[in-house]
């Protein structure tokens, strides 16, 4: 019995909090949130006495919401501003959707008053169609007007309006064609190329890799990078990778000799005390212990080393006025290092991680051309980082 009482008390508290929250939303003028809470509460056991407060609140919230929307529509219509067409259309949608949300619950009874709750529904189909057509015409006319300007930002606004129109009214006039036109006109096309200001030949494959922007994933909705100029494209910006300096170190072989020692187990021996006497256990047997010996190896290590440093500058150019927008220095490095070793003695004295060097031999140094090319991956990563963090339009 006590458990039932506690459960009922808990349910009463939950119900009271729900009603108070709905009343608060209604008092704050947030009618649709109040309607949503009331509808949700009335989906089950709508005729129960405990749900009566929600019925009253739903009736009041619906009446106030409808009155507010109709007054707003009347005011917007009298203003006669085409920019209000979207608000009018959305208001009619809201009026209709609100009714459809409540309709499945009807009838709702007010038990004390012996009547059904009053929800004066209207048919808004004509208003919705008419306001949608007016909005569609406004969006279309405005988009066409923007497409006739000479401003890329206007083209992008036109694109947004046309996409909205296509979703609002699919198949409307030649919207699909105009979307493609707006996308093309609103896109910034960037010509990407390299300049060699060094006294060395830049490997062609490095330039090809560096300019292969399909691997960068940098094209976005309004920016496209081309490493090969197309005749029918008017380019807005240029991105130039200027190779300023290439430093390649001499081929070096560094030699180093060192000794490694290690204690290893070598059988067992009889334990002696400090006086040289045999140590015995409790029953008189000599005690045996591990015998260790020192092993040693002389190591002759050879390290082949060669490094390459590429110093470049990334220039952002505005082709509309042929002005430098910004320049970013970038330095890339690549290091070739090969280690091999010989030994004299017991190689077991070495750490296991060092043993593979004994199986290696000297290799041919990479050419200067290869060194410059190998610096390309680092250069590409830094170039991508520069472009990602520094857009042409901000």
Secondary structure by P-SEA (a helix, b strand, c coil): caaaaaaaaaaaaaaaaaaaaaaaaaaacaaaaaaaaaaaaaccccccccaaaaaaaaaaaaaaaaaaaaaaaaaaaaaccccaaaaaaaaaaaaaaaaaaacccccccccccccccccccccaaaaaaaaaaaaaaaaaaaaaaaaacccaaaaaaaaaaaaaaaaacccccaaaaaaaaaaaaabbbbbbbccccccccccaaaaaaaacccccccccccbbbbccccccccccbbbbbcccbbbbbcbbbbbbbbbbbbbbbcbbbbbbcccbbbbbcccccbbbbbbbbbbbbbbbbbbbbbbbbbbbbbbbbccccccccbbbbbbbbbbbbbbbbccccccccccccccccccccccccccaaaaaaaaaaaaaaaaaaaaaaccccc
